Amino acid sequence: MEDLKQRLVDFRIMTNLKTVYNGTELKEIFALYNEITKENRQVTTCSSCVSSVITRIKQECRKYGI
């Protein structure tokens, strides 16, 4: 659980002011999303897909007070 919280903190720092993500960042974002939701979404560069994934992760951040 602590590892997940640290990854969420790192996610918030990484996405705070960013709008474009490189391949490594997208892999981490989708890995984090899949861990949280227990889904298996594949990494994509589709902007609306990435946006919905980021929104869901941010909801989780708020849930944990991050």
N, CA, C and O atoms as a Tripos MOL2 file, in Angstrom:
@<TRIPOS>MOLECULE
protein
  264   263    66     0     0
PROTEIN
NO_CHARGES

@<TRIPOS>ATOM
      1 N           0.8170   -1.1950    0.0000 N.3       1 MET1
      2 CA          0.0000    0.0000    0.0000 C.3       1 MET1
      3 C           0.8660    1.2660    0.0000 C.2       1 MET1
      4 O           0.5410    2.2470   -0.6690 O.2       1 MET1
      5 N           1.9540    1.2340    0.7470 N.am      2 GLU2
      6 CA          2.8360    2.4030    0.7870 C.3       2 GLU2
      7 C           3.4780    2.6440   -0.5710 C.2       2 GLU2
      8 O           3.6700    3.7900   -0.9780 O.2       2 GLU2
      9 N           3.8100    1.5670   -1.2700 N.am      3 ASP3
     10 CA          4.3760    1.6960   -2.6070 C.3       3 ASP3
     11 C           3.3700    2.3750   -3.5390 C.2       3 ASP3
     12 O           3.7340    3.2480   -4.3270 O.2       3 ASP3
     13 N           2.1110    1.9680   -3.4400 N.am      4 LEU4
     14 CA          1.0700    2.5770   -4.2690 C.3       4 LEU4
     15 C           0.9320    4.0600   -3.9410 C.2       4 LEU4
     16 O           0.8210    4.8860   -4.8470 O.2       4 LEU4
     17 N           0.9380    4.3990   -2.6710 N.am      5 LYS5
     18 CA          0.8230    5.8090   -2.2810 C.3       5 LYS5
     19 C           1.9980    6.6190   -2.8180 C.2       5 LYS5
     20 O           1.8090    7.7390   -3.2910 O.2       5 LYS5
     21 N           3.2030    6.0690   -2.7520 N.am      6 GLN6
     22 CA          4.3780    6.7880   -3.2640 C.3       6 GLN6
     23 C           4.2710    6.9660   -4.7720 C.2       6 GLN6
     24 O           4.6220    8.0240   -5.2960 O.2       6 GLN6
     25 N           3.7970    5.9550   -5.4660 N.am      7 ARG7
     26 CA          3.6260    6.0660   -6.9140 C.3       7 ARG7
     27 C           2.5700    7.1140   -7.2490 C.2       7 ARG7
     28 O           2.7010    7.8220   -8.2480 O.2       7 ARG7
     29 N           1.5300    7.2240   -6.4330 N.am      8 LEU8
     30 CA          0.5160    8.2540   -6.6530 C.3       8 LEU8
     31 C           1.0990    9.6440   -6.4440 C.2       8 LEU8
     32 O           0.7930   10.5670   -7.1980 O.2       8 LEU8
     33 N           1.9410    9.7970   -5.4190 N.am      9 VAL9
     34 CA          2.6090   11.0820   -5.1800 C.3       9 VAL9
     35 C           3.4900   11.4220   -6.3730 C.2       9 VAL9
     36 O           3.4700   12.5540   -6.8580 O.2       9 VAL9
     37 N           4.2580   10.4590   -6.8460 N.am     10 ASP10
     38 CA          5.1240   10.6790   -8.0070 C.3      10 ASP10
     39 C           4.2930   11.0460   -9.2360 C.2      10 ASP10
     40 O           4.6820   11.9050  -10.0260 O.2      10 ASP10
     41 N           3.1550   10.3900   -9.3850 N.am     11 PHE11
     42 CA          2.2450   10.6770  -10.4950 C.3      11 PHE11
     43 C           1.7740   12.1300  -10.4340 C.2      11 PHE11
     44 O           1.7870   12.8290  -11.4470 O.2      11 PHE11
     45 N           1.3600   12.5840   -9.2540 N.am     12 ARG12
     46 CA          0.8810   13.9650   -9.1020 C.3      12 ARG12
     47 C           1.9760   14.9540   -9.4700 C.2      12 ARG12
     48 O           1.7180   15.9540  -10.1390 O.2      12 ARG12
     49 N           3.1770   14.6790   -9.0400 N.am     13 ILE13
     50 CA          4.2990   15.5680   -9.3600 C.3      13 ILE13
     51 C           4.5340   15.5810  -10.8660 C.2      13 ILE13
     52 O           4.7290   16.6440  -11.4540 O.2      13 ILE13
     53 N           4.5170   14.3980  -11.4970 N.am     14 MET14
     54 CA          4.7980   14.2800  -12.9300 C.3      14 MET14
     55 C           3.7120   14.9580  -13.7650 C.2      14 MET14
     56 O           4.0230   15.5840  -14.7780 O.2      14 MET14
     57 N           2.4600   14.8480  -13.3640 N.am     15 THR15
     58 CA          1.3620   15.3380  -14.2030 C.3      15 THR15
     59 C           0.8660   16.7170  -13.7970 C.2      15 THR15
     60 O          -0.0820   17.2280  -14.3940 O.2      15 THR15
     61 N           1.4730   17.3170  -12.8160 N.am     16 ASN16
     62 CA          0.9740   18.5800  -12.2830 C.3      16 ASN16
     63 C           0.7430   19.6320  -13.3630 C.2      16 ASN16
     64 O          -0.3500   20.1940  -13.4290 O.2      16 ASN16
     65 N           1.7020   19.9110  -14.1880 N.am     17 LEU17
     66 CA          1.5710   20.9600  -15.2000 C.3      17 LEU17
     67 C           1.8010   20.4340  -16.6150 C.2      17 LEU17
     68 O           1.9280   21.2150  -17.5580 O.2      17 LEU17
     69 N           1.8530   19.1420  -16.7570 N.am     18 LYS18
     70 CA          2.2150   18.5370  -18.0240 C.3      18 LYS18
     71 C           0.9810   18.2170  -18.8650 C.2      18 LYS18
     72 O          -0.0730   17.8800  -18.3270 O.2      18 LYS18
     73 N           1.1190   18.3240  -20.1800 N.am     19 THR19
     74 CA          0.0180   17.9550  -21.0660 C.3      19 THR19
     75 C           0.4550   16.9470  -22.1260 C.2      19 THR19
     76 O          -0.3910   16.3450  -22.7880 O.2      19 THR19
     77 N           1.7550   16.7580  -22.2940 N.am     20 VAL20
     78 CA          2.2850   15.8000  -23.2640 C.3      20 VAL20
     79 C           3.1990   14.8410  -22.5080 C.2      20 VAL20
     80 O           4.0240   15.2630  -21.6980 O.2      20 VAL20
     81 N           3.0430   13.5430  -22.7830 N.am     21 TYR21
     82 CA          3.8070   12.5200  -22.0610 C.3      21 TYR21
     83 C           4.6050   11.6750  -23.0430 C.2      21 TYR21
     84 O           4.1340   11.3670  -24.1370 O.2      21 TYR21
     85 N           5.8170   11.3030  -22.6450 N.am     22 ASN22
     86 CA          6.6250   10.4250  -23.4910 C.3      22 ASN22
     87 C           6.2320    8.9730  -23.2360 C.2      22 ASN22
     88 O           5.4190    8.6950  -22.3540 O.2      22 ASN22
     89 N           6.7970    8.0630  -23.9920 N.am     23 GLY23
     90 CA          6.4310    6.6540  -23.9020 C.3      23 GLY23
     91 C           6.6250    6.0510  -22.5230 C.2      23 GLY23
     92 O           5.7800    5.2890  -22.0540 O.2      23 GLY23
     93 N           7.7220    6.3810  -21.8740 N.am     24 THR24
     94 CA          7.9990    5.8620  -20.5360 C.3      24 THR24
     95 C           6.9560    6.3500  -19.5370 C.2      24 THR24
     96 O           6.4800    5.5820  -18.7010 O.2      24 THR24
     97 N           6.6080    7.6230  -19.6280 N.am     25 GLU25
     98 CA          5.5960    8.1790  -18.7220 C.3      25 GLU25
     99 C           4.2370    7.5380  -18.9550 C.2      25 GLU25
    100 O           3.5190    7.2340  -18.0020 O.2      25 GLU25
    101 N           3.8820    7.3310  -20.2190 N.am     26 LEU26
    102 CA          2.6070    6.6820  -20.5250 C.3      26 LEU26
    103 C           2.5670    5.2590  -19.9730 C.2      26 LEU26
    104 O           1.5400    4.8250  -19.4490 O.2      26 LEU26
    105 N           3.6730    4.5360  -20.0860 N.am     27 LYS27
    106 CA          3.7210    3.1770  -19.5330 C.3      27 LYS27
    107 C           3.4660    3.1980  -18.0350 C.2      27 LYS27
    108 O           2.7160    2.3700  -17.5180 O.2      27 LYS27
    109 N           4.0820    4.1340  -17.3410 N.am     28 GLU28
    110 CA          3.9000    4.2380  -15.8870 C.3      28 GLU28
    111 C           2.4660    4.6340  -15.5490 C.2      28 GLU28
    112 O           1.8760    4.0880  -14.6170 O.2      28 GLU28
    113 N           1.9070    5.5720  -16.2940 N.am     29 ILE29
    114 CA          0.5340    6.0070  -16.0470 C.3      29 ILE29
    115 C          -0.4350    4.8400  -16.2110 C.2      29 ILE29
    116 O          -1.3040    4.6290  -15.3650 O.2      29 ILE29
    117 N          -0.2890    4.0840  -17.2930 N.am     30 PHE30
    118 CA         -1.1970    2.9630  -17.5300 C.3      30 PHE30
    119 C          -0.9580    1.8200  -16.5470 C.2      30 PHE30
    120 O          -1.9070    1.1450  -16.1480 O.2      30 PHE30
    121 N           0.2890    1.5930  -16.1540 N.am     31 ALA31
    122 CA          0.5850    0.5640  -15.1550 C.3      31 ALA31
    123 C          -0.0730    0.9170  -13.8270 C.2      31 ALA31
    124 O          -0.6480    0.0540  -13.1640 O.2      31 ALA31
    125 N           0.0130    2.1710  -13.4480 N.am     32 LEU32
    126 CA         -0.6120    2.6330  -12.2170 C.3      32 LEU32
    127 C          -2.1240    2.4980  -12.2920 C.2      32 LEU32
    128 O          -2.7560    2.0270  -11.3460 O.2      32 LEU32
    129 N          -2.6990    2.9020  -13.3970 N.am     33 TYR33
    130 CA         -4.1450    2.7770  -13.6050 C.3      33 TYR33
    131 C          -4.5790    1.3150  -13.5030 C.2      33 TYR33
    132 O          -5.5530    0.9990  -12.8200 O.2      33 TYR33
    133 N          -3.8570    0.4290  -14.1820 N.am     34 ASN34
    134 CA         -4.2130   -0.9850  -14.1620 C.3      34 ASN34
    135 C          -4.0950   -1.5820  -12.7690 C.2      34 ASN34
    136 O          -4.8900   -2.4410  -12.3890 O.2      34 ASN34
    137 N          -3.1100   -1.1340  -12.0120 N.am     35 GLU35
    138 CA         -2.9590   -1.6250  -10.6410 C.3      35 GLU35
    139 C          -4.1250   -1.1700   -9.7690 C.2      35 GLU35
    140 O          -4.6380   -1.9410   -8.9580 O.2      35 GLU35
    141 N          -4.5350    0.0670   -9.9360 N.am     36 ILE36
    142 CA         -5.6290    0.6160   -9.1330 C.3      36 ILE36
    143 C          -6.9600   -0.0320   -9.4890 C.2      36 ILE36
    144 O          -7.7240   -0.4170   -8.6040 O.2      36 ILE36
    145 N          -7.2340   -0.1500  -10.7720 N.am     37 THR37
    146 CA         -8.5550   -0.6090  -11.2260 C.3      37 THR37
    147 C          -8.6310   -2.1120  -11.4310 C.2      37 THR37
    148 O          -9.7240   -2.6560  -11.5910 O.2      37 THR37
    149 N          -7.5060   -2.7840  -11.4310 N.am     38 LYS38
    150 CA         -7.4350   -4.2210  -11.7220 C.3      38 LYS38
    151 C          -7.8730   -4.5300  -13.1570 C.2      38 LYS38
    152 O          -8.2710   -5.6540  -13.4620 O.2      38 LYS38
    153 N          -7.7970   -3.5250  -14.0310 N.am     39 GLU39
    154 CA         -8.0780   -3.7080  -15.4450 C.3      39 GLU39
    155 C          -6.7690   -4.0030  -16.1640 C.2      39 GLU39
    156 O          -5.7130   -4.0940  -15.5380 O.2      39 GLU39
    157 N          -6.8440   -4.1500  -17.4660 N.am     40 ASN40
    158 CA         -5.6380   -4.3860  -18.2530 C.3      40 ASN40
    159 C          -5.6700   -3.5180  -19.5050 C.2      40 ASN40
    160 O          -5.6030   -4.0240  -20.6250 O.2      40 ASN40
    161 N          -5.7730   -2.2120  -19.3070 N.am     41 ARG41
    162 CA         -5.7710   -1.2960  -20.4570 C.3      41 ARG41
    163 C          -4.3810   -1.2260  -21.0460 C.2      41 ARG41
    164 O          -3.3840   -1.1650  -20.3270 O.2      41 ARG41
    165 N          -4.3320   -1.2370  -22.3490 N.am     42 GLN42
    166 CA         -3.0660   -1.1480  -23.0590 C.3      42 GLN42
    167 C          -2.6580    0.3170  -23.2170 C.2      42 GLN42
    168 O          -3.5050    1.2040  -23.3130 O.2      42 GLN42
    169 N          -1.3670    0.5480  -23.2400 N.am     43 VAL43
    170 CA         -0.8330    1.8950  -23.4120 C.3      43 VAL43
    171 C          -1.2550    2.4170  -24.7840 C.2      43 VAL43
    172 O          -1.1620    1.7100  -25.7870 O.2      43 VAL43
    173 N          -1.7130    3.6540  -24.8080 N.am     44 THR44
    174 CA         -2.1330    4.2870  -26.0480 C.3      44 THR44
    175 C          -1.7490    5.7630  -26.0080 C.2      44 THR44
    176 O          -1.5240    6.3280  -24.9370 O.2      44 THR44
    177 N          -1.6760    6.3720  -27.1670 N.am     45 THR45
    178 CA         -1.4160    7.8100  -27.2390 C.3      45 THR45
    179 C          -2.6940    8.5860  -27.5250 C.2      45 THR45
    180 O          -2.6490    9.8040  -27.7010 O.2      45 THR45
    181 N          -3.8310    7.9000  -27.5750 N.am     46 CYS46
    182 CA         -5.1280    8.5440  -27.7820 C.3      46 CYS46
    183 C          -5.3430    9.5560  -26.6540 C.2      46 CYS46
    184 O          -5.3830    9.1810  -25.4820 O.2      46 CYS46
    185 N          -5.4800   10.8310  -27.0060 N.am     47 SER47
    186 CA         -5.5340   11.8780  -25.9870 C.3      47 SER47
    187 C          -6.7440   11.7420  -25.0640 C.2      47 SER47
    188 O          -6.6190   11.9890  -23.8640 O.2      47 SER47
    189 N          -7.8960   11.3610  -25.5800 N.am     48 SER48
    190 CA         -9.0690   11.2260  -24.7080 C.3      48 SER48
    191 C          -8.9310   10.0060  -23.7940 C.2      48 SER48
    192 O          -9.3960   10.0270  -22.6540 O.2      48 SER48
    193 N          -8.2990    8.9550  -24.2850 N.am     49 CYS49
    194 CA         -8.0650    7.7690  -23.4520 C.3      49 CYS49
    195 C          -7.0970    8.1010  -22.3150 C.2      49 CYS49
    196 O          -7.3360    7.7530  -21.1590 O.2      49 CYS49
    197 N          -6.0200    8.7670  -22.6560 N.am     50 VAL50
    198 CA         -5.0320    9.1590  -21.6430 C.3      50 VAL50
    199 C          -5.6830   10.0900  -20.6290 C.2      50 VAL50
    200 O          -5.4500    9.9630  -19.4270 O.2      50 VAL50
    201 N          -6.4850   11.0100  -21.1010 N.am     51 SER51
    202 CA         -7.1660   11.9490  -20.2100 C.3      51 SER51
    203 C          -8.0810   11.2290  -19.2230 C.2      51 SER51
    204 O          -8.1020   11.5680  -18.0400 O.2      51 SER51
    205 N          -8.8370   10.2390  -19.6980 N.am     52 SER52
    206 CA         -9.7400    9.5190  -18.8000 C.3      52 SER52
    207 C          -8.9570    8.6930  -17.7790 C.2      52 SER52
    208 O          -9.3730    8.5750  -16.6270 O.2      52 SER52
    209 N          -7.8350    8.1280  -18.1940 N.am     53 VAL53
    210 CA         -6.9890    7.3700  -17.2720 C.3      53 VAL53
    211 C          -6.4200    8.3010  -16.2030 C.2      53 VAL53
    212 O          -6.4300    7.9660  -15.0190 O.2      53 VAL53
    213 N          -5.9320    9.4500  -16.6110 N.am     54 ILE54
    214 CA         -5.3670   10.4170  -15.6590 C.3      54 ILE54
    215 C          -6.4410   10.9130  -14.6960 C.2      54 ILE54
    216 O          -6.1810   11.0590  -13.5010 O.2      54 ILE54
    217 N          -7.6330   11.1720  -15.2010 N.am     55 THR55
    218 CA         -8.7300   11.6130  -14.3340 C.3      55 THR55
    219 C          -9.0120   10.5740  -13.2600 C.2      55 THR55
    220 O          -9.1870   10.9190  -12.0910 O.2      55 THR55
    221 N          -9.0580    9.3130  -13.6480 N.am     56 ARG56
    222 CA         -9.3310    8.2490  -12.6710 C.3      56 ARG56
    223 C          -8.2200    8.1640  -11.6310 C.2      56 ARG56
    224 O          -8.4980    7.9900  -10.4450 O.2      56 ARG56
    225 N          -6.9820    8.2820  -12.0570 N.am     57 ILE57
    226 CA         -5.8720    8.2170  -11.1050 C.3      57 ILE57
    227 C          -5.9340    9.4100  -10.1560 C.2      57 ILE57
    228 O          -5.6660    9.2660   -8.9630 O.2      57 ILE57
    229 N          -6.2820   10.5790  -10.6700 N.am     58 LYS58
    230 CA         -6.3970   11.7590   -9.8000 C.3      58 LYS58
    231 C          -7.5090   11.5740   -8.7720 C.2      58 LYS58
    232 O          -7.3930   12.0540   -7.6440 O.2      58 LYS58
    233 N          -8.5750   10.8900   -9.1450 N.am     59 GLN59
    234 CA         -9.6420   10.5850   -8.1820 C.3      59 GLN59
    235 C          -9.0910    9.7180   -7.0540 C.2      59 GLN59
    236 O          -9.4200    9.9250   -5.8860 O.2      59 GLN59
    237 N          -8.2690    8.7660   -7.4020 N.am     60 GLU60
    238 CA         -7.6370    7.9130   -6.4010 C.3      60 GLU60
    239 C          -6.6940    8.7240   -5.5120 C.2      60 GLU60
    240 O          -6.6210    8.4880   -4.3060 O.2      60 GLU60
    241 N          -5.9790    9.6700   -6.1000 N.am     61 CYS61
    242 CA         -5.0940   10.5390   -5.3230 C.3      61 CYS61
    243 C          -5.8980   11.2960   -4.2740 C.2      61 CYS61
    244 O          -5.4940   11.3780   -3.1140 O.2      61 CYS61
    245 N          -7.0290   11.8440   -4.6810 N.am     62 ARG62
    246 CA         -7.8870   12.5720   -3.7360 C.3      62 ARG62
    247 C          -8.3900   11.6300   -2.6470 C.2      62 ARG62
    248 O          -8.4700   12.0100   -1.4780 O.2      62 ARG62
    249 N          -8.7250   10.4180   -3.0270 N.am     63 LYS63
    250 CA         -9.2150    9.4220   -2.0610 C.3      63 LYS63
    251 C          -8.1830    9.1700   -0.9640 C.2      63 LYS63
    252 O          -8.5360    8.9980    0.2030 O.2      63 LYS63
    253 N          -6.9110    9.1490   -1.3460 N.am     64 TYR64
    254 CA         -5.8290    8.9280   -0.3850 C.3      64 TYR64
    255 C          -5.2710   10.2180    0.2090 C.2      64 TYR64
    256 O          -4.3190   10.1850    0.9880 O.2      64 TYR64
    257 N          -5.8680   11.3580   -0.1610 N.am     65 GLY65
    258 CA         -5.4270   12.6310    0.3740 C.3      65 GLY65
    259 C          -4.1130   13.1160   -0.1800 C.2      65 GLY65
    260 O          -3.3600   13.8080    0.5050 O.2      65 GLY65
    261 N          -3.8270   12.7490   -1.4380 N.am     66 ILE66
    262 CA         -2.5510   13.1130   -2.0670 C.3      66 ILE66
    263 C          -2.7780   14.2780   -3.0120 C.2      66 ILE66
    264 O          -1.8350   14.7470   -3.6500 O.2      66 ILE66
@<TRIPOS>BOND
     1     1     2 1
     2     2     3 1
     3     3     4 2
     4     3     5 am
     5     5     6 1
     6     6     7 1
     7     7     8 2
     8     7     9 am
     9     9    10 1
    10    10    11 1
    11    11    12 2
    12    11    13 am
    13    13    14 1
    14    14    15 1
    15    15    16 2
    16    15    17 am
    17    17    18 1
    18    18    19 1
    19    19    20 2
    20    19    21 am
    21    21    22 1
    22    22    23 1
    23    23    24 2
    24    23    25 am
    25    25    26 1
    26    26    27 1
    27    27    28 2
    28    27    29 am
    29    29    30 1
    30    30    31 1
    31    31    32 2
    32    31    33 am
    33    33    34 1
    34    34    35 1
    35    35    36 2
    36    35    37 am
    37    37    38 1
    38    38    39 1
    39    39    40 2
    40    39    41 am
    41    41    42 1
    42    42    43 1
    43    43    44 2
    44    43    45 am
    45    45    46 1
    46    46    47 1
    47    47    48 2
    48    47    49 am
    49    49    50 1
    50    50    51 1
    51    51    52 2
    52    51    53 am
    53    53    54 1
    54    54    55 1
    55    55    56 2
    56    55    57 am
    57    57    58 1
    58    58    59 1
    59    59    60 2
    60    59    61 am
    61    61    62 1
    62    62    63 1
    63    63    64 2
    64    63    65 am
    65    65    66 1
    66    66    67 1
    67    67    68 2
    68    67    69 am
    69    69    70 1
    70    70    71 1
    71    71    72 2
    72    71    73 am
    73    73    74 1
    74    74    75 1
    75    75    76 2
    76    75    77 am
    77    77    78 1
    78    78    79 1
    79    79    80 2
    80    79    81 am
    81    81    82 1
    82    82    83 1
    83    83    84 2
    84    83    85 am
    85    85    86 1
    86    86    87 1
    87    87    88 2
    88    87    89 am
    89    89    90 1
    90    90    91 1
    91    91    92 2
    92    91    93 am
    93    93    94 1
    94    94    95 1
    95    95    96 2
    96    95    97 am
    97    97    98 1
    98    98    99 1
    99    99   100 2
   100    99   101 am
   101   101   102 1
   102   102   103 1
   103   103   104 2
   104   103   105 am
   105   105   106 1
   106   106   107 1
   107   107   108 2
   108   107   109 am
   109   109   110 1
   110   110   111 1
   111   111   112 2
   112   111   113 am
   113   113   114 1
   114   114   115 1
   115   115   116 2
   116   115   117 am
   117   117   118 1
   118   118   119 1
   119   119   120 2
   120   119   121 am
   121   121   122 1
   122   122   123 1
   123   123   124 2
   124   123   125 am
   125   125   126 1
   126   126   127 1
   127   127   128 2
   128   127   129 am
   129   129   130 1
   130   130   131 1
   131   131   132 2
   132   131   133 am
   133   133   134 1
   134   134   135 1
   135   135   136 2
   136   135   137 am
   137   137   138 1
   138   138   139 1
   139   139   140 2
   140   139   141 am
   141   141   142 1
   142   142   143 1
   143   143   144 2
   144   143   145 am
   145   145   146 1
   146   146   147 1
   147   147   148 2
   148   147   149 am
   149   149   150 1
   150   150   151 1
   151   151   152 2
   152   151   153 am
   153   153   154 1
   154   154   155 1
   155   155   156 2
   156   155   157 am
   157   157   158 1
   158   158   159 1
   159   159   160 2
   160   159   161 am
   161   161   162 1
   162   162   163 1
   163   163   164 2
   164   163   165 am
   165   165   166 1
   166   166   167 1
   167   167   168 2
   168   167   169 am
   169   169   170 1
   170   170   171 1
   171   171   172 2
   172   171   173 am
   173   173   174 1
   174   174   175 1
   175   175   176 2
   176   175   177 am
   177   177   178 1
   178   178   179 1
   179   179   180 2
   180   179   181 am
   181   181   182 1
   182   182   183 1
   183   183   184 2
   184   183   185 am
   185   185   186 1
   186   186   187 1
   187   187   188 2
   188   187   189 am
   189   189   190 1
   190   190   191 1
   191   191   192 2
   192   191   193 am
   193   193   194 1
   194   194   195 1
   195   195   196 2
   196   195   197 am
   197   197   198 1
   198   198   199 1
   199   199   200 2
   200   199   201 am
   201   201   202 1
   202   202   203 1
   203   203   204 2
   204   203   205 am
   205   205   206 1
   206   206   207 1
   207   207   208 2
   208   207   209 am
   209   209   210 1
   210   210   211 1
   211   211   212 2
   212   211   213 am
   213   213   214 1
   214   214   215 1
   215   215   216 2
   216   215   217 am
   217   217   218 1
   218   218   219 1
   219   219   220 2
   220   219   221 am
   221   221   222 1
   222   222   223 1
   223   223   224 2
   224   223   225 am
   225   225   226 1
   226   226   227 1
   227   227   228 2
   228   227   229 am
   229   229   230 1
   230   230   231 1
   231   231   232 2
   232   231   233 am
   233   233   234 1
   234   234   235 1
   235   235   236 2
   236   235   237 am
   237   237   238 1
   238   238   239 1
   239   239   240 2
   240   239   241 am
   241   241   242 1
   242   242   243 1
   243   243   244 2
   244   243   245 am
   245   245   246 1
   246   246   247 1
   247   247   248 2
   248   247   249 am
   249   249   250 1
   250   250   251 1
   251   251   252 2
   252   251   253 am
   253   253   254 1
   254   254   255 1
   255   255   256 2
   256   255   257 am
   257   257   258 1
   258   258   259 1
   259   259   260 2
   260   259   261 am
   261   261   262 1
   262   262   263 1
   263   263   264 2
@<TRIPOS>SUBSTRUCTURE
     1 MET1         2 RESIDUE 1 A MET
     2 GLU2         6 RESIDUE 1 A GLU
     3 ASP3        10 RESIDUE 1 A ASP
     4 LEU4        14 RESIDUE 1 A LEU
     5 LYS5        18 RESIDUE 1 A LYS
     6 GLN6        22 RESIDUE 1 A GLN
     7 ARG7        26 RESIDUE 1 A ARG
     8 LEU8        30 RESIDUE 1 A LEU
     9 VAL9        34 RESIDUE 1 A VAL
    10 ASP10       38 RESIDUE 1 A ASP
    11 PHE11       42 RESIDUE 1 A PHE
    12 ARG12       46 RESIDUE 1 A ARG
    13 ILE13       50 RESIDUE 1 A ILE
    14 MET14       54 RESIDUE 1 A MET
    15 THR15       58 RESIDUE 1 A THR
    16 ASN16       62 RESIDUE 1 A ASN
    17 LEU17       66 RESIDUE 1 A LEU
    18 LYS18       70 RESIDUE 1 A LYS
    19 THR19       74 RESIDUE 1 A THR
    20 VAL20       78 RESIDUE 1 A VAL
    21 TYR21       82 RESIDUE 1 A TYR
    22 ASN22       86 RESIDUE 1 A ASN
    23 GLY23       90 RESIDUE 1 A GLY
    24 THR24       94 RESIDUE 1 A THR
    25 GLU25       98 RESIDUE 1 A GLU
    26 LEU26      102 RESIDUE 1 A LEU
    27 LYS27      106 RESIDUE 1 A LYS
    28 GLU28      110 RESIDUE 1 A GLU
    29 ILE29      114 RESIDUE 1 A ILE
    30 PHE30      118 RESIDUE 1 A PHE
    31 ALA31      122 RESIDUE 1 A ALA
    32 LEU32      126 RESIDUE 1 A LEU
    33 TYR33      130 RESIDUE 1 A TYR
    34 ASN34      134 RESIDUE 1 A ASN
    35 GLU35      138 RESIDUE 1 A GLU
    36 ILE36      142 RESIDUE 1 A ILE
    37 THR37      146 RESIDUE 1 A THR
    38 LYS38      150 RESIDUE 1 A LYS
    39 GLU39      154 RESIDUE 1 A GLU
    40 ASN40      158 RESIDUE 1 A ASN
    41 ARG41      162 RESIDUE 1 A ARG
    42 GLN42      166 RESIDUE 1 A GLN
    43 VAL43      170 RESIDUE 1 A VAL
    44 THR44      174 RESIDUE 1 A THR
    45 THR45      178 RESIDUE 1 A THR
    46 CYS46      182 RESIDUE 1 A CYS
    47 SER47      186 RESIDUE 1 A SER
    48 SER48      190 RESIDUE 1 A SER
    49 CYS49      194 RESIDUE 1 A CYS
    50 VAL50      198 RESIDUE 1 A VAL
    51 SER51      202 RESIDUE 1 A SER
    52 SER52      206 RESIDUE 1 A SER
    53 VAL53      210 RESIDUE 1 A VAL
    54 ILE54      214 RESIDUE 1 A ILE
    55 THR55      218 RESIDUE 1 A THR
    56 ARG56      222 RESIDUE 1 A ARG
    57 ILE57      226 RESIDUE 1 A ILE
    58 LYS58      230 RESIDUE 1 A LYS
    59 GLN59      234 RESIDUE 1 A GLN
    60 GLU60      238 RESIDUE 1 A GLU
    61 CYS61      242 RESIDUE 1 A CYS
    62 ARG62      246 RESIDUE 1 A ARG
    63 LYS63      250 RESIDUE 1 A LYS
    64 TYR64      254 RESIDUE 1 A TYR
    65 GLY65      258 RESIDUE 1 A GLY
    66 ILE66      262 RESIDUE 1 A ILE
